Amino acid sequence: MRSKKYTGYVYISPWIIGFLVFTIAPLIFAFYVGLTEWDTFNKPKYVGFDNYLDLIKDEDFRKALWVTIKFAIISVPLGIATSMLIAILVNTKVRGVYFFRTALYMPAIVSGVSISLLWKWILDTDFGLINLLLSKVGIAPLGWLTDGALVMPSYLMMVIWGAGGGMLTYLAGLQDIPGHLYEAADIDGANAYQKFKHITLTMLTPVIFYNLIMGIVGAMRKFGDAYIIGGAENEGRFYMIYLYENAFKFFKMGYATAMAWILFVIIMLLTLLAFKSSSAWVYYETEVSTKKKRKGR
Amino acid sequence: MKKYATARLGLLLALVLAFTVVLAACGGNSNNGNAPADNNVTADNAGNAGQPAEKVKLKVATWAGAEELREFEELVAKVNASATDYEIEVQSIPADYYQKLQTMIAGKQSPDFMWLSQEYIAQYASLGAIAPLNEHVSTISNYKADDYFQGALDVGTYKNDLYALPWISQPYVLYYNQDMFEKAGVELPTNDWTWDDFIAAGKKLTKDGEWGALLNNIPTAMYTWSYGGDVFDKEGNITLDSPESIKGLEMYQTIVKSGIAPARAQADSMGNGDMFKTGKVAMFIGGAGDDFEKTTNFKIGMAVPPKGTNQVTFSWIGVTAMSSTTKNPSVAAKALVDMTGAIHQWKVVAPTKSGFDLIKTSRPEKEYAVETIRLASEFARGFNNQPKQGEIDGAIWEKLTQAIEKGDDVNAAVKSTIEKFNAIIK
């Protein structure tokens, strides 16, 4: 028996070793780096928690954190609502629905850099598509990326545009909902709103939950498009951008790593919060049916 | 029970996932960099020590890509062909150049030579990544310090030690659209123009959809130099609040307020050079090597930039520095001098007096302006770069340039910039 148990460990050892070497060891190293002043060229100098204390006083850090949290708070629900709406629309049986599904999913398969360059042009003050359309109705050009107040709305616009990419999971969730639930509701005389609220939305909660977690993690780690697009008055300087600047422009790897740890803690707390709240609103059909089966036995 | 167990397992997995995604990049870099690096160093050492007769193998990192890379590789091949004791290999890093360079140096895999833009020299020197060259180059016969324009050599110097050899120094000059001047009946710019003359002419040239000038390229520090001030002096003391510096910055605000130039955002989005090329602005201050002569269909003229009390201009200076970990510094320094000399025959504008006349043959379209460029080169200079120049540049842009352009009080902007400087330097 015992030897069989060890054989199992041998089989999974490639993964375990990989996990220890490439994940756990760098993590321990990263924690140490966060406690040092390290220009990357020379040996790290231990400074205790100075990096963390300096971060609290750093106005650029606070600004970057605020920009990122603001983005997360708005973009995550916005993304979820838009993706779900699109999924519901393309789940109907209308002509050409496959075309719409494909077209709406397109943003997800285009490379991030080209999307960023595309949006940089769309948002351009003088040559941009949006200002061109606005000019047709007599609205003066707006500085989407050059006016600090409009930078966040610009990024939110991009979230809505890319919502088709999130549609897929909702669509799969919608198609998993058994038709008999709606039939039963019809017999009970439920109206469309009641059916949506009590069946569609309820049955989709696991998908929403999944997208909520991924959305939070993604929003807090926003980097690629912001790196290319930027934005005036540091409104486009998200947390990861400032982290990157510290690591690779200012040669403050210790400081940057401390930032990474703070971000990790924030993401962990938010994830924890979401998980804690999930029992109140996420409905797992499988759990109920397993319970039923067990009871049946 | 099972529900809790599943939830816990899910929670654990999610945490691990979050953990990995957030930190993988930072942790991974240093680890991935370190391991293979040591192996290579050992291998190289063994190779060199065992066979002293073999040529010293050297690597030069460059941001050149495509056509520029091909030309550079040809140039290096020629240098190699005439060298007896070294062989240079080109390592092209056309994207994320400084990030990759930094990672290579951190991983003890530094290239022997690296192209640097001037703002990195003090930073790399203060961190010990690049080596002082004085003792090595002083014995090399074809290294002629006197031949370099002083401003170019200054940016390669940190704390009185030479760390890098400039291979290009493009002084900023004033290009003007002669047709627009003649149409508006305005006298052409001269080499003794002051900023006031510049504004006066600019006003006459500014009308609906056309502007007198475009200033975005000019680093804010250049206005302080114009009146004898500076952001930092050569010793690294902050001099941004000196009366001379303030005067220069006030002049900048006066120019902005005069309305002769389009707003920065507008000019940026239209492409600064393109606005000049398409005849939307009459005067453009930019690098002497720009290709306007070939791309415009109007008559183009060139003068040195306007002055305040001092005649000075900014220069975009590129250098090659030598790694502090190169194994045979004296041979490497010789290779660096040879290679840099060859680049002077290739890049326009060369930072040397002797390389200067080559403009006439390599860029015949610039012949009309050779004397102007020479004049500009003589008083052209770079920044007094500081070890934390990256952050300092950010502070200047955020606290100084934008504030001045918005019309904020210059003294207040200077004060808050210096506060930020002090926080950076501390």
Interface residues (C-beta under 8 A of the other chain):
Chain A: F22 T23 A25 P26 L27 F29 A30 V33 D39 T40 F41 N42 D124 T125 D126 F127 G143 T146 I213 V217 R221 A232 E233 N234 E245 A247 F248 K249 F250 F251 M253 A256 T257 A260 W261 L263 F264 I267 M268 T271 L272 F275 S278 S279 E287 T290
Chain B: K2 K3 T6 A7 G10 L11 A14 L15 L17 A18 F19 T20 V21 V22 L23 A24 C26 G27 G28 S30 N31 Y98 Q99 Q102 T103 I105 A106 Q123 Y124 L127 G128 A129 A265 Q266 D268 S269 M270 K388 G390 E391 G394 E398 Q402
